[in-house]
Amino acid sequence: MPSTAKKKDSRTASRERRREQLIDATIKCISKRGLGGTTMADVAREAGLSQGIVNLHFQTKENLLYQTLQYLADEYDELFRRELDAPSLEPAQILLGLMRLDLRPSVCDRKKLAVWFAYWGEAKAMPTYRKICAQYDNGYDEAMLDLCQQIIEDGGYAGVTAAQVTDALSSMTDGLWLSCLLHPKSWDRHAALASVYSYLKAVFPQHYQSTTP
């Protein structure tokens, strides 16, 4: 007979898998219908489950949407921190790794991008969304600023500030994500990364000398 502890662990794991299944279904629904057009019934159908299961895990649509945003933010943050804390890498290598991350297929995914843009569009009106987005955006900006400042000091670059480079890279990422979302047939991941690398090479020529990223 399995122990009580093992049974409890099994139920917890099963509950977590079901939760992730529902969040994945929510992401698919939002990418098709937007936040306002997505209902608990839509999510249940997409997941192939009863609406009662959705209600059991999330109680309300508002909580479901909040938990979905938190899930996406946590997922990206884990990847970001992994790149940021990569051992034995110089700041320039870490910065390039972070830019590669933003164009990675698992991140630069059209369904997820549609969901991110949907939440960003509602952030001003929804304090809970705004808080999550601001919390992570501020953390990323601080990390990028620190990396850029280290590169500037190491290379003795004049006429450029860490804030300028960080703002430019963030704007490039947002633009490339939007292009991927709106023009999937013509959008090319390798060309996008080459554009980012060309900018880095122009700003920090001593640190980015390769012809390819």
N, C-alpha and C positions, 0 to 999 in steps of 0.2 A: 504493500500500500504506500503510495506517495505521501510524504510528510505534509503537514499543514503548510509549512513554509514554502515547499515546492509548489503546492497548489496555488498559494497566494502569488508567487512569482509568475506562474503560468498565466493566471488571470490578469495580472498587471501587464505582462507582455502582450497578451491578446488585446487588452483594452488600448494599449499604445498603438498597436498595429491598426486597429479599427479607427482610432482617432486620425492616424496618418492617412488612411484610406479615404476618410471623409474630407480631410483637408485637401488632398489631391483632387478629389471630385469638385470641391469648391473652387480651386484654382482653375479647373477646366471650365466650370460654369461662368465664373467671372470673366474669363478670357473671351467667352462667346457672348455674354449678355450684359456685362458690366456689373457694378455693385448693386445698383438699384433694381436691375432686372433679374437678379439671382434670388431664388427663394429656397427655403428649406426643402420643399418638395423637389425642386430641380436637383439639388445636391443628392437627395436620396435616390432619385432615378439614375443619376450619373454614376453613383456608387453601387447601384444594384441592391440597395438596402431599403428598409422601411423608414418612413419619416420618424417613426417612434425611436429608432436607433439614433437618428440625428439629434432629436430632442433630448435623448438620454445623455448624450455626450456634451452637447453645447447649450441646451435649454432655449436659447433665442438666436435669431438671425444675427443680431448685433454682436453677440458673443462669438458666434461662428466666424464672422468677418474679422473681428478683432484677433481671435486666435490664429486665423489664417495669416494675417499680416505679421503677427509675432513669430509664427513658424518660419515664414520666408526671411524675415530679418535675422533670426537666429541662425538659419541655415547659411545665409551669406556671411554673417559675422564669423562663423566658425572657419569658413574657407579663407576669409580675409586675414584672420589672426594667424592661421597656419602659414600663409605666405609671408606675413609681416615678421613672424618669429622664426623664419627659416634660418637654421644655424650656418655660420661660416660664410654668409653672403654680405657683400658690400651694399651700402644704401642704394646705389644705382641699380644693382641687380634686383634688389627687393622691389624697388619702384617699378621696374619693368615687369616683374612677376605679378604685381598687383594689377597692372594694366592688362596683362595677358589674362588674368583671372576674369576681368570684366567682359572679356570676349570669348571666354570658354563656353562651349556648347551647353553645359549644364547651367550656366548663369545667363548667358545671352540666348535664352530660350523664348520663343515668341509668346507662348502661353504665360510664362512668368513675367515677361516684360509687359504684356497687356495688363496683367494684374497690378504690377508696380505702378504703372501710369494711372490706373484707375484709382488706386489709393492716394497717390500724390495729388490727383485732381480733387480729392475730397478732404485733403489734409487741413486746409484752411477752415473748413466748416466743422470738422470733427476733431476735437482736442485729443481724443485717445489716439487717433491715427497720427496726428501731428507730433505727439509726444514720442511715439516709437520712431518715426522717421527722423525727427530732430536728434534724438539720442544717438542713433547710429551714424547719421550724417556728420554730426559734430565730432564723433570719435574718429571717423575715417579722415576727415579734413585735418584733424590734429596730427594723425599719423603721417599723412602725405606732406604736410607742412614741415614736419620734423625731418623726413627723408630728403626733401628738396633743399632744406637749409643745410643739411650735412653735405650734400653734393655741391652746393654753391660754395661753401667754405673750403671744401677739399680742392675744388678746381679753381678757386679764386675768380669766379665769374662776376663780372661787373655789369651793371645795368639791368639786372634781373632780380626779382625777389621771389621768395618761396611762395608767397601768396599769389603772385601772378601766375606762376607755373601750376600751382594747385588748382586755381580757378579755371585755367585753360584746359587742363587734363580732365577735370570734372565736366566741363562743357562739352569736350570732345566725346567723352563716354556717353553722356546723355544724348547727344546728337546721333552717335552711332547706334545706340539702342533704339532710338526712334526710327532711324532709317531701316534697321533690321525688322522692326515691327511693321512698318508701312510698305516696304519694298522687298519682301523676302526673296523674290525671284532674281533680282539684280544685286542684292546685297551679298558681299563676299567677305568672309571672316578674315582671310589672309590679307586682303587689301586694306581692311579696317585696321588691322594690327600694324601694317606697314605705314599707314598714315600717322598713327600714334608714335611709332618709332622715329619717323622722319622729324616730328616735332621735337622729341626728346634729343635727337641728334643735333638739331639746329640750335637748341637752347644750351645743351651740355655736350659740346663736341668732343671734349676730352674723355668723357665717360661712355659715350655711345659711338664707337668708331666702325662697327660692323656694317656691312651693306645690307644686311637683313636682320630682322628681329629674332 
